[in-house]
């Protein structure tokens, strides 16, 4: 963790290498021609995004001095703030980080954009209304808690009992589990586990929770080479039909369901697991939050339900 944090701090202030060629005209040349039409305000101009090769060149120039640091450029897009591009990068196969930069000033910062206002989480709640994963808790909840989870993720394993306890302590809350397997370059068997778990949820909703717990408990014994055998073995011990689950996991509609859950997460800018939304509020690092503080947050959101 320490090397990663030091890289982040360095990245916060780094200056991206020029990604766009700029041309200038001397005052003497300009006076010889009619004045050009005024350019539209920066906020109204379409943003010219850099290519992956250009961003890669900038990364090499900035942190390429350390052979122990690797990176994967996951996405390049316009950020919600006009004039800032958003580059999503994973360092050393760790949780991705956002690099926001201005194409005009060529200055970059690293961080997470935060909703801010009197009703800041309404857009997230609207998107989360389409969450269709397995649920626990109230049938008519006051607020929703939605988790985007990866079954190969150790932090997700640590978060699971905490979230289950919250559901017990707050019977007016409903908890939804959404599949969000990280890329195979980071978690090689996460997608296969997500497919099996999706089938388990549809075939036996009660056994699903036991199955998820057993996968988390056996993370250390599962590898890419033995994942299918282990997932079938754990299915049987959880009271599920392993043969049916195997066939279901290979079906196109199962892959489509997991892909849909991934897409939902991406619309919410989920890029690490576990990512939890409490009444639409994004909460990261759930296992590291003192439980009393987490309870206070849930109660606060119950008191502000719908706002």
C-alpha positions in Angstrom: 0.0 0.0 0.0 2.8 2.5 0.8 4.4 2.4 -2.7 1.0 2.8 -4.2 0.2 5.8 -2.0 3.5 7.4 -2.8 2.8 7.0 -6.5 -0.6 8.6 -6.0 0.8 11.6 -4.2 3.4 12.0 -6.9 0.7 11.7 -9.6 -1.5 14.4 -7.9 1.0 17.1 -9.0 2.5 15.7 -12.1 2.4 17.7 -15.3 1.3 15.7 -18.3 3.6 16.0 -21.3 2.0 18.0 -24.1 -0.6 15.9 -25.9 -1.7 18.4 -28.4 0.4 20.4 -30.9 -0.3 24.1 -30.7 0.4 26.7 -33.4 1.0 30.4 -32.7 0.8 33.4 -34.9 2.9 36.5 -34.3 1.2 39.8 -33.8 2.7 41.0 -37.0 1.2 38.1 -39.0 -2.1 38.5 -37.3 -2.4 42.1 -38.2 -2.0 41.2 -41.9 -5.2 39.2 -42.0 -8.8 39.9 -41.0 -9.5 38.9 -37.4 -10.8 35.4 -37.0 -14.3 34.7 -35.6 -14.3 34.4 -31.8 -13.9 30.8 -30.6 -16.9 29.5 -28.6 -16.4 29.3 -24.8 -14.3 26.4 -23.6 -17.3 24.8 -21.9 -19.2 24.7 -25.2 -16.4 23.3 -27.3 -16.2 19.5 -27.9 -13.2 18.1 -26.0 -10.4 16.6 -28.0 -9.4 13.6 -26.0 -5.8 12.1 -26.2 -5.2 8.7 -27.7 -4.1 5.8 -25.5 -0.7 6.0 -27.1 -0.4 9.6 -26.1 -1.4 8.9 -22.5 0.9 6.0 -22.4 3.8 8.2 -23.6 2.9 10.7 -20.8 2.9 7.9 -18.2 6.3 6.7 -19.4 7.8 10.1 -19.2 6.4 10.8 -15.7 6.8 7.5 -13.8 8.7 5.3 -16.2 11.9 5.7 -14.3 10.8 3.0 -11.8 10.8 -0.5 -13.4 8.7 -1.8 -10.5 5.7 0.4 -11.5 3.4 -0.8 -14.3 0.2 0.7 -15.5 -2.9 -0.2 -17.5 -5.0 2.6 -19.2 -8.6 1.5 -18.7 -10.5 4.4 -20.2 -10.1 7.9 -21.6 -13.3 10.0 -21.6 -14.6 13.5 -20.9 -15.2 14.1 -17.2 -18.5 15.5 -15.9 -16.8 18.8 -15.4 -16.5 20.7 -18.7 -12.9 21.2 -19.8 -11.5 18.3 -17.9 -10.6 14.9 -19.4 -10.8 11.8 -17.2 -8.2 9.1 -17.6 -8.7 5.9 -15.6 -5.5 4.1 -14.8 -4.6 1.1 -12.8 -1.1 1.1 -11.2 0.5 -2.3 -10.5 -2.9 -4.0 -11.0 -4.3 -2.1 -8.1 -7.7 -0.3 -7.8 -7.9 2.2 -10.6 -7.5 5.9 -10.1 -8.8 9.0 -12.0 -6.4 11.4 -13.5 -8.3 14.6 -14.4 -6.6 17.2 -16.5 -7.3 20.3 -18.5 -6.5 20.2 -22.2 -6.0 23.9 -22.1 -3.6 24.2 -19.2 -2.1 20.7 -19.4 -2.3 20.5 -15.6 -3.5 17.3 -13.9 -4.9 16.2 -10.6 -5.8 12.8 -9.2 -8.9 12.2 -7.1 -12.6 11.3 -6.9 -15.3 13.7 -7.9 -17.9 14.1 -5.1 -21.6 14.8 -5.5 -22.3 18.1 -3.7 -25.5 19.9 -3.0 -28.8 19.8 -1.1 -29.9 16.6 -2.9 -26.6 15.3 -4.2 -27.3 11.6 -4.6 -30.5 11.8 -6.6 -28.8 10.9 -10.0 -27.1 7.9 -8.4 -30.4 6.7 -6.9 -32.1 7.0 -10.2 -29.5 4.8 -11.9 -29.5 2.3 -9.1 -33.2 1.8 -9.5 -32.3 -0.7 -12.3 -30.2 -2.8 -10.0 -31.5 -6.3 -10.2 -29.1 -8.5 -8.1 -30.2 -10.7 -5.2 -31.6 -8.9 -2.2 -31.8 -9.1 1.5 -33.9 -7.1 4.0 -37.0 -5.0 3.8 -39.5 -5.6 1.0 -40.5 -2.0 1.2 -37.3 -0.3 2.3 -36.8 3.2 3.5 -33.4 3.3 1.8 -31.4 1.0 -0.4 -27.9 -0.3 0.1 -26.3 -1.6 -3.1 -22.9 -3.2 -3.3 -20.9 -3.8 -6.4 -18.7 -6.8 -5.5 -16.1 -9.1 -7.0 -15.9 -12.6 -5.6 -12.1 -12.8 -6.0 -11.6 -9.5 -4.1 -10.3 -9.9 -0.6 -11.7 -6.5 0.5 -15.2 -7.7 -0.7 -14.7 -10.7 1.5 -14.0 -8.5 4.4 -17.0 -6.2 3.6 -19.6 -9.0 3.4 -20.1 -9.7 7.1 -20.2 -6.0 7.8 -23.0 -5.4 5.3 -24.9 -8.4 6.5 -24.8 -7.0 10.1 -26.1 -3.6 8.8 -29.1 -5.4 7.3 -29.7 -7.1 10.6 -29.4 -3.9 12.6 -31.5 -1.9 10.2 -34.6 -3.9 9.2 -36.0 -0.9 7.2 -33.1 -1.3 4.7 -32.8 -3.5 1.7 -29.4 -4.7 0.5 -28.7 -5.6 -3.1 -25.7 -7.5 -4.3 -24.5 -6.6 -7.8 -21.8 -8.5 -9.7 -18.8 -6.5 -10.7 -15.9 -8.8 -11.6 -12.7 -6.8 -12.2 -10.8 -7.4 -15.5 -9.1 -10.7 -15.9 -5.7 -9.0 -15.8 -6.4 -8.2 -12.2 -8.7 -11.1 -11.1 -8.4 -14.0 -13.5 -11.3 -16.1 -12.2 -13.7 -13.4 -11.0 -15.9 -13.4 -14.1 -16.4 -17.2 -13.9 -17.4 -16.9 -10.3 -19.8 -14.1 -11.2 -21.5 -16.2 -13.8 -21.9 -19.1 -11.4 -23.2 -16.9 -8.7 -25.7 -15.2 -11.0 -27.0 -18.7 -11.8 -27.1 -19.6 -8.1 -29.2 -16.5 -7.3 -31.8 -17.3 -10.0 -32.0 -21.0 -9.2 -32.1 -20.8 -5.4 -32.0 -17.3 -3.8 -31.5 -18.5 -0.3 -28.6 -20.8 -1.2 -27.0 -17.9 -3.1 -25.9 -16.2 0.1 -24.4 -19.4 1.4 -22.6 -19.9 -1.9 -21.2 -16.4 -1.9 -19.9 -16.9 1.7 -18.3 -20.2 0.7 -16.5 -18.6 -2.3 -15.2 -15.8 -0.1 -14.1 -18.3 2.6 -12.2 -20.3 0.0 -10.6 -17.5 -2.1 -7.1 -18.7 -1.2 -7.8 -22.2 -2.6 -9.2 -21.0 -5.9 -7.0 -20.2 -8.9 -7.6 -19.7 -12.6 -6.6 -23.3 -13.3 -9.0 -24.9 -10.8 -11.7 -22.3 -10.6 -14.4 -24.3 -12.4 -13.9 -27.4 -10.3 -13.8 -25.4 -7.1 -16.9 -23.4 -8.0 -18.8 -26.7 -8.7 -17.6 -28.2 -5.5 -18.7 -25.2 -3.4 -22.0 -25.2 -5.2 -22.7 -28.8 -4.2 -21.8 -28.0 -0.5 -24.1 -25.0 -0.6 -27.1 -27.1 -1.7 -27.0 -26.2 -5.4 -27.0 -28.4 -8.4 -23.5 -28.1 -9.8 -24.3 -29.5 -13.2 -27.2 -27.1 -13.8 -25.0 -24.2 -12.6 -22.2 -25.2 -15.0 -24.6 -25.3 -17.9 -26.3 -22.0 -16.9 -22.9 -20.2 -16.5 -22.1 -20.9 -20.1 -25.4 -19.5 -21.4 -25.4 -16.2 -23.3 -28.2 -14.7 -21.2 -26.1 -15.3 -18.0 -23.2 -13.4 -19.6 -25.6 -10.7 -20.6 -26.9 -10.3 -17.1 -23.4 -10.0 -15.6 -22.4 -7.6 -18.4 -25.5 -5.5 -17.6 -24.5 -5.3 -14.0 -21.0 -4.2 -15.0 -22.4 -1.5 -17.3 -24.6 -0.3 -14.5 -21.6 0.0 -12.3 -19.7 1.9 -15.0 -22.5 4.4 -15.4 -22.0 5.1 -11.7 -18.2 5.4 -12.1 -17.5 2.2 -10.2 -13.9 1.3 -10.7 -13.0 -0.6 -7.6 -14.5 -3.2 -5.3 -16.3 -3.2 -3.1 -18.1 0.0 -3.9 -21.2 0.5 -1.8 -24.1 3.0 -2.3 -26.1 3.9 0.8 -29.2 5.9 -0.3 -27.1 6.7 -3.4 -24.1 7.9 -1.4 -20.9 6.2 -2.5 -19.0 4.5 0.3 -15.6 3.0 -0.2 -13.4 0.9 2.0 -16.4 -0.4 4.1 -14.3 -2.9 6.1 -11.9 -0.1 7.3 -14.7 2.1 8.7 -15.5 1.7 12.4 -18.8 0.0 12.7 -20.4 2.6 14.9 -19.5 5.3 12.4 -20.9 3.2 9.6 -24.2 2.7 11.6 -24.3 6.5 12.1 -24.0 7.0 8.4 -26.8 4.5 7.6 -29.1 6.2 10.2 -28.2 9.6 8.7 -29.2 8.4 5.3 -32.4 6.9 6.7 -33.2 10.3 8.2 -32.5 11.9 4.8 -34.3 9.3 2.7 -35.0 10.5 -0.8 -32.7 13.5 -0.4 
